[in-house]
Amino acid sequence: QVQLVESGGGLVQAGGSLRLSCAASRSIVSISTMAWYRQAPGKERELVASITRGVIRNYADSVKGRFTISRDNVKNTVDLQMNSLKPEDTAVYYCNAVNIGSGTGSYWGQGTQVTVSS
C-alpha cells in the first residue's frame, strides 16, 4: 500500500516547461511500474509515461521527445519533466503505482492541474 501526492502543476505559456513530482509514502524500490497519466476535460484518462524496474521507459507518441519520466529511489519520488509544452497538454496529471512487491494493487494520487496557454 502506498499514498501518492503530486505537485508542480501550474499555468505556463506554450513552449514553456514544467516538472511534476510524485511523492510516495513508502519505498518505491519494490514497485514494478510507476506512471503518469493525464485527463483533459471531457476525455478519458490516458497514459503519458511509465517507468518499469527503474530503467524501462515508455511514452505516449504525443509526448515523445518532449517529456521525460524519472524515479529517485532515495527520495521516493517519480518526476515528469515536461518541455516544449503545447495547449493540447492541458489536463489534470495523475501519478500511478502498480504491482508493489508481490501484490497487484493500483494506487493513484489526487492529481495536479497543468494548463498551457497559447
DOZA-57535 format. One record per residue: residue number from 1; residue in one letter; x negated, y, z of N, C-alpha, C in turn. Coordinates in steps of 0.1 Angstrom, whole numbers, padded with zeros to 4 digits. Atoms other than C-alpha are relative to their C-alpha. Example, Ala and Ser with C-alpha at 12.3 -4.5 7.8 and 13.67 -1.06 7.14 Angstrom:
+-----+-----+-------+-------+-------+-------+-------+-------+-------+-------+-------+
:   n : res :  n.xx :  n.yy :  n.zz : ca.xx : ca.yy : ca.zz :  c.xx :  c.yy :  c.zz :
+-----+-----+-------+-------+-------+-------+-------+-------+-------+-------+-------+
:   1 :   A : -0009 : -0012 :  0000 : -0123 : -0045 :  0078 : -0009 :  0012 :  0000 :
:   2 :   S :  0009 : -0011 :  0000 : -0137 : -0011 :  0071 :  0008 :  0011 :  0008 :
+-----+-----+-------+-------+-------+-------+-------+-------+-------+-------+-------+
# end
This chain:
+-----+-----+-------+-------+-------+-------+-------+-------+-------+-------+-------+
:   n : res :  n.xx :  n.yy :  n.zz : ca.xx : ca.yy : ca.zz :  c.xx :  c.yy :  c.zz :
+-----+-----+-------+-------+-------+-------+-------+-------+-------+-------+-------+
:   1 :   Q : -0008 : -0012 :  0000 :  0000 :  0000 :  0000 : -0009 :  0012 :  0000 :
:   2 :   V :  0008 : -0012 :  0001 : -0012 :  0035 : -0008 :  0009 :  0012 : -0003 :
:   3 :   Q : -0007 : -0012 :  0003 :  0001 :  0070 : -0008 : -0009 :  0009 : -0009 :
:   4 :   L :  0007 : -0008 :  0010 : -0009 :  0093 : -0037 :  0005 :  0014 :  0000 :
:   5 :   V : -0004 : -0014 :  0000 : -0009 :  0131 : -0038 : -0008 :  0007 : -0011 :
:   6 :   E :  0006 : -0008 :  0011 : -0015 :  0151 : -0070 : -0002 :  0014 :  0004 :
:   7 :   S :  0002 : -0014 : -0002 : -0029 :  0186 : -0071 : -0007 :  0005 : -0013 :
:   8 :   G :  0008 : -0006 :  0011 : -0044 :  0210 : -0096 :  0009 :  0005 : -0012 :
:   9 :   G : -0008 : -0005 :  0010 : -0014 :  0218 : -0118 :  0001 :  0015 :  0000 :
:  10 :   G : -0001 : -0015 :  0001 : -0006 :  0253 : -0129 :  0004 :  0004 : -0014 :
:  11 :   L : -0004 : -0006 :  0012 :  0001 :  0277 : -0157 : -0013 :  0004 : -0007 :
:  12 :   V :  0011 : -0004 :  0007 : -0025 :  0281 : -0184 :  0004 :  0003 : -0015 :
:  13 :   Q : -0003 : -0003 :  0014 : -0027 :  0295 : -0219 : -0006 : -0011 : -0009 :
:  14 :   A :  0004 :  0010 :  0010 : -0031 :  0273 : -0250 : -0015 :  0002 : -0002 :
:  15 :   G :  0015 :  0000 :  0002 : -0068 :  0263 : -0254 : -0007 :  0000 :  0013 :
:  16 :   G :  0006 :  0000 : -0013 : -0074 :  0265 : -0217 : -0002 : -0014 :  0006 :
:  17 :   S :  0003 :  0013 : -0007 : -0084 :  0238 : -0192 :  0006 : -0001 :  0014 :
:  18 :   L : -0004 :  0003 : -0014 : -0071 :  0222 : -0160 : -0006 : -0013 :  0004 :
:  19 :   R :  0004 :  0013 : -0005 : -0084 :  0195 : -0138 :  0010 : -0004 :  0011 :
:  20 :   L : -0010 :  0006 : -0010 : -0058 :  0174 : -0119 : -0008 : -0010 :  0008 :
:  21 :   S :  0006 :  0009 : -0009 : -0068 :  0154 : -0089 :  0011 : -0008 :  0007 :
:  22 :   C : -0008 :  0009 : -0007 : -0051 :  0124 : -0073 : -0007 : -0005 :  0012 :
:  23 :   A :  0007 :  0004 : -0012 : -0060 :  0118 : -0037 :  0008 : -0012 :  0006 :
:  24 :   A : -0006 :  0012 : -0006 : -0053 :  0083 : -0023 : -0003 : -0001 :  0015 :
:  25 :   S :  0001 :  0001 : -0014 : -0047 :  0075 :  0013 : -0009 : -0012 :  0005 :
:  26 :   R :  0008 :  0011 : -0004 : -0069 :  0044 :  0013 : -0011 : -0002 : -0011 :
:  27 :   S :  0010 :  0003 :  0010 : -0099 :  0030 : -0006 :  0006 : -0004 : -0013 :
:  28 :   I : -0005 :  0004 :  0013 : -0093 :  0027 : -0043 : -0009 : -0010 : -0007 :
:  29 :   V :  0009 :  0010 :  0005 : -0121 :  0002 : -0048 :  0007 : -0013 : -0005 :
:  30 :   S : -0007 :  0012 :  0003 : -0097 : -0027 : -0048 :  0012 :  0002 : -0009 :
:  31 :   I : -0011 : -0002 :  0009 : -0071 : -0011 : -0071 : -0005 : -0002 : -0014 :
:  32 :   S :  0004 :  0004 :  0013 : -0074 : -0026 : -0105 :  0001 :  0011 : -0010 :
:  33 :   T : -0002 : -0010 :  0010 : -0059 :  0002 : -0125 :  0007 :  0013 :  0006 :
:  34 :   M : -0006 : -0013 : -0004 : -0052 :  0039 : -0118 :  0003 :  0008 : -0013 :
:  35 :   A : -0004 : -0007 :  0012 : -0035 :  0061 : -0143 :  0007 :  0013 :  0002 :
:  36 :   W : -0007 : -0012 :  0001 : -0020 :  0094 : -0152 :  0011 : -0001 : -0010 :
:  37 :   Y : -0012 : -0001 :  0009 :  0015 :  0097 : -0167 :  0005 :  0014 :  0000 :
:  38 :   R : -0007 : -0013 :  0000 :  0035 :  0127 : -0177 :  0014 : -0001 : -0005 :
:  39 :   Q : -0014 :  0000 :  0005 :  0071 :  0135 : -0183 :  0004 :  0015 : -0003 :
:  40 :   A : -0005 : -0013 :  0004 :  0084 :  0165 : -0202 :  0015 :  0001 :  0001 :
:  41 :   P : -0014 : -0002 : -0001 :  0119 :  0179 : -0198 :  0008 : -0008 : -0011 :
:  42 :   G : -0008 :  0007 :  0009 :  0144 :  0156 : -0214 : -0006 : -0012 : -0007 :
:  43 :   K :  0007 :  0011 :  0006 :  0118 :  0130 : -0223 : -0003 : -0011 :  0010 :
:  44 :   E :  0004 :  0011 : -0009 :  0107 :  0096 : -0209 : -0014 :  0002 :  0005 :
:  45 :   R :  0014 : -0001 : -0005 :  0076 :  0093 : -0188 : -0009 : -0008 : -0009 :
:  46 :   E :  0009 :  0006 :  0009 :  0046 :  0084 : -0209 : -0014 : -0001 :  0006 :
:  47 :   L :  0014 :  0002 : -0004 :  0011 :  0070 : -0202 : -0009 :  0010 : -0007 :
:  48 :   V :  0009 : -0009 :  0006 : -0015 :  0096 : -0207 : -0014 : -0006 :  0000 :
:  49 :   A :  0013 :  0006 : -0001 : -0047 :  0079 : -0195 :  0000 : -0010 :  0012 :
:  50 :   S :  0002 :  0010 : -0011 : -0058 :  0049 : -0174 : -0014 : -0004 :  0001 :
:  51 :   I :  0013 :  0004 : -0002 : -0089 :  0036 : -0159 :  0001 : -0013 :  0008 :
:  52 :   T : -0001 :  0013 : -0005 : -0093 : -0001 : -0151 : -0014 : -0005 :  0004 :
:  53 :   R :  0013 :  0005 : -0006 : -0121 : -0017 : -0129 : -0010 :  0011 :  0000 :
:  54 :   G :  0009 : -0011 : -0001 : -0136 :  0017 : -0127 : -0007 :  0005 : -0012 :
:  55 :   V :  0008 : -0003 :  0012 : -0150 :  0017 : -0162 :  0007 :  0000 : -0013 :
:  56 :   I : -0008 :  0001 :  0012 : -0124 :  0008 : -0188 :  0010 :  0011 : -0001 :
:  57 :   R : -0009 : -0012 :  0001 : -0106 :  0039 : -0200 :  0008 : -0001 : -0013 :
:  58 :   N : -0009 :  0000 :  0011 : -0076 :  0042 : -0223 :  0007 :  0013 :  0000 :
:  59 :   Y : -0007 : -0013 :  0001 : -0059 :  0073 : -0236 :  0011 :  0000 : -0011 :
:  60 :   A : -0010 : -0002 :  0011 : -0028 :  0082 : -0255 : -0006 :  0007 : -0012 :
:  61 :   D :  0006 : -0006 :  0013 : -0036 :  0092 : -0291 :  0001 :  0015 :  0001 :
:  62 :   S : -0002 : -0015 :  0000 : -0022 :  0127 : -0284 : -0010 :  0007 :  0008 :
:  63 :   V :  0009 : -0007 : -0009 : -0049 :  0134 : -0258 : -0014 : -0004 : -0002 :
:  64 :   K :  0013 :  0005 :  0002 : -0079 :  0115 : -0271 : -0009 :  0012 : -0005 :
:  65 :   G :  0010 : -0011 :  0004 : -0110 :  0138 : -0273 :  0002 :  0013 :  0008 :
:  66 :   R : -0003 : -0012 : -0008 : -0093 :  0164 : -0250 :  0000 : -0003 :  0015 :
:  67 :   F : -0002 :  0003 : -0014 : -0086 :  0146 : -0217 : -0010 : -0011 :  0004 :
:  68 :   T :  0010 :  0010 : -0006 : -0110 :  0126 : -0195 :  0005 : -0005 :  0014 :
:  69 :   I : -0003 :  0005 : -0013 : -0100 :  0103 : -0166 : -0012 : -0005 :  0007 :
:  70 :   S :  0012 :  0005 : -0007 : -0125 :  0095 : -0139 :  0005 : -0003 :  0014 :
:  71 :   R : -0003 :  0003 : -0014 : -0125 :  0080 : -0104 : -0012 :  0001 :  0009 :
:  72 :   D :  0011 : -0001 : -0010 : -0146 :  0086 : -0073 :  0004 : -0009 :  0011 :
:  73 :   N : -0003 :  0010 : -0010 : -0147 :  0056 : -0050 : -0004 :  0004 :  0014 :
:  74 :   V :  0004 : -0005 : -0013 : -0163 :  0076 : -0022 :  0011 :  0010 :  0005 :
:  75 :   K : -0010 : -0009 : -0003 : -0137 :  0104 : -0022 :  0014 : -0006 : -0001 :
:  76 :   N : -0013 :  0006 :  0002 : -0109 :  0080 : -0031 :  0009 :  0009 : -0009 :
:  77 :   T : -0008 : -0009 :  0009 : -0097 :  0103 : -0059 : -0001 : -0005 : -0015 :
:  78 :   V :  0000 :  0002 :  0015 : -0088 :  0100 : -0096 :  0003 :  0013 : -0006 :
:  79 :   D : -0002 : -0013 :  0006 : -0091 :  0131 : -0117 :  0003 : -0002 : -0015 :
:  80 :   L : -0003 : -0001 :  0014 : -0078 :  0141 : -0151 : -0005 :  0014 : -0005 :
:  81 :   Q :  0005 : -0012 :  0006 : -0099 :  0167 : -0169 :  0007 :  0003 : -0013 :
:  82 :   M : -0008 : -0003 :  0012 : -0077 :  0184 : -0195 : -0006 :  0013 : -0007 :
:  83 :   N :  0005 : -0011 :  0007 : -0093 :  0206 : -0221 :  0008 :  0002 : -0013 :
:  84 :   S : -0007 : -0004 :  0012 : -0080 :  0224 : -0252 :  0015 : -0003 :  0001 :
:  85 :   L : -0014 :  0003 : -0002 : -0045 :  0223 : -0238 :  0009 :  0006 : -0010 :
:  86 :   K : -0009 : -0005 :  0010 : -0016 :  0227 : -0261 :  0014 :  0001 :  0007 :
:  87 :   P : -0013 : -0001 : -0006 :  0020 :  0237 : -0254 :  0007 : -0013 :  0002 :
:  88 :   E : -0006 :  0013 : -0001 :  0031 :  0202 : -0260 : -0005 : -0009 :  0011 :
:  89 :   D :  0005 :  0007 : -0012 :  0011 :  0191 : -0230 :  0008 :  0004 :  0012 :
:  90 :   T : -0009 : -0005 : -0011 :  0036 :  0209 : -0208 :  0008 : -0012 :  0005 :
:  91 :   A : -0007 :  0011 : -0006 :  0050 :  0183 : -0184 : -0003 : -0001 :  0015 :
:  92 :   V :  0004 :  0004 : -0014 :  0050 :  0170 : -0148 : -0009 : -0012 : -0001 :
:  93 :   Y :  0010 :  0011 :  0001 :  0020 :  0148 : -0144 :  0000 : -0008 :  0013 :
:  94 :   Y : -0001 :  0009 : -0011 :  0021 :  0118 : -0121 : -0012 : -0009 :  0001 :
:  95 :   C :  0010 :  0010 : -0002 : -0006 :  0096 : -0106 :  0006 : -0013 :  0003 :
:  96 :   N : -0005 :  0013 : -0002 : -0001 :  0059 : -0106 : -0011 : -0010 :  0004 :
:  97 :   A :  0009 :  0011 : -0003 : -0018 :  0029 : -0090 :  0007 : -0013 :  0000 :
:  98 :   V : -0006 :  0014 :  0000 : -0011 : -0008 : -0096 : -0010 : -0010 :  0003 :
:  99 :   N :  0008 :  0012 : -0003 : -0024 : -0042 : -0085 : -0011 :  0003 :  0010 :
: 100 :   I :  0010 : -0002 : -0011 : -0041 : -0034 : -0052 : -0004 : -0013 :  0005 :
: 101 :   G :  0005 :  0013 : -0005 : -0063 : -0063 : -0044 :  0007 : -0011 : -0007 :
: 102 :   S : -0008 :  0011 :  0005 : -0042 : -0095 : -0049 :  0014 :  0004 : -0002 :
: 103 :   G : -0014 : -0004 :  0001 : -0010 : -0075 : -0048 :  0004 :  0004 : -0014 :
: 104 :   T : -0005 : -0004 :  0013 :  0012 : -0065 : -0077 :  0009 :  0013 :  0001 :
: 105 :   G : -0008 : -0012 : -0002 :  0028 : -0033 : -0064 : -0004 :  0012 : -0009 :
: 106 :   S :  0002 : -0012 :  0007 :  0031 :  0000 : -0082 :  0003 :  0012 :  0008 :
: 107 :   Y : -0002 : -0012 : -0008 :  0027 :  0034 : -0065 : -0001 :  0012 : -0008 :
: 108 :   W :  0000 : -0013 :  0007 :  0034 :  0069 : -0076 : -0001 :  0012 :  0009 :
: 109 :   G :  0001 : -0013 : -0008 :  0026 :  0104 : -0064 :  0012 :  0008 : -0003 :
: 110 :   Q : -0012 : -0008 :  0002 :  0051 :  0132 : -0063 :  0000 :  0008 : -0013 :
: 111 :   G :  0001 : -0008 :  0013 :  0039 :  0149 : -0095 : -0005 :  0014 :  0002 :
: 112 :   T :  0004 : -0014 :  0000 :  0023 :  0182 : -0103 :  0003 :  0006 : -0014 :
: 113 :   Q : -0005 : -0007 :  0012 :  0036 :  0207 : -0129 : -0012 :  0006 : -0008 :
: 114 :   V :  0010 : -0007 :  0009 :  0014 :  0217 : -0159 :  0008 :  0007 : -0011 :
: 115 :   T : -0007 : -0008 :  0010 :  0027 :  0245 : -0181 : -0011 :  0007 : -0009 :
: 116 :   V :  0009 : -0006 :  0009 :  0008 :  0256 : -0212 :  0008 :  0009 : -0009 :
: 117 :   S : -0007 : -0010 :  0008 :  0019 :  0288 : -0228 : -0007 :  0002 : -0013 :
: 118 :   S :  0006 : -0002 :  0014 :  0014 :  0296 : -0265 : -0004 :  0015 : -0001 :
+-----+-----+-------+-------+-------+-------+-------+-------+-------+-------+-------+
# end
